[in-house]
Amino acid sequence: MSAQSIYIRKRHTVREEAEKEILKQADNYLYKKRFMLGEGVKANKRNKALAILDFICKENCEIIQLIDKELKGCLVTK
């Protein structure tokens, strides 16, 4: 007989994965904007990660919100 393991994802793990995805998409944005490298932001992955963080986020999430606004082009830079 074989033993079956059950993989349970905890809130902390899901949040870390979503934060890593947001940072990865921010890097993709910068590579495309400044160096014309890569394909840029993948909107579906960014939106999924942001939705997860909006649902999970209980602390101060201003940095994630600022990154989201920049990726969507809502921030005005000088």
N, C-alpha and C positions, 0 to 999 in steps of 0.2 A: 504494500500500500504506500501511496505517496502522501506527503504532507502538503497541504494547501496553505499558502500564505495570502493574507488579505492585506492589500495596500490601501491604507486610509490616508487621505490627504487632509492635513490640518489647515486651519485658517492662516496660520503663520507661513506655511509653505506656499500656499496659493498666492498670498500677498507678495512674497519675495519673488516668485516667478513673474507676476504681473509687473512689479517694479523693474525687474531686469528687462522685460520686453519693452517697457516705456523708454528706458535708457538706450536700448538697442535701436529703437526707432528714432530717437533723438540723434544718435550717432549717424544713422542713415541719412537723416535730414541734413546734418552738417556736411557730411561727405559730398552729397549731391549739390548743396547750395554753394559751398566754398571751393570744392575741388572738382566738381563735375564727375564724381565717381559713383558708381552703383546706380540703383534704381530709385532711390529716395524712400520716402515713407510709404509703408504698406498700411493703408488706411484700415483695412479689416482687422489686422493684428493690433494696431494702435487702439482702435475703438473697443475691441474685446478686452484688452488690458485695462483701459480706462473705466469700462463698465464694472469690471471686477473690483478695481480699487475704489470706485464710488460706492459700491455695495459694502465692501469690507471696511473702508477707512473710518476709523473712529477718532483718530488723533488729528493734529494739525497737518493738513495736506496741501498747504499753499504751494510748495515746490512742484508737486505733481500737477496742480492746476495751472501753474505758470508754464510748465513744459507743454502741456496740452494746448494752451492758447497759442504758444509760439509755433507748434507743429501745424495748427490749423490756420496760422497766418493772421491771428487776431491782434497780436501785440504790435505796437508801432515802435520801431527802433530808429534811432537817430544816426 
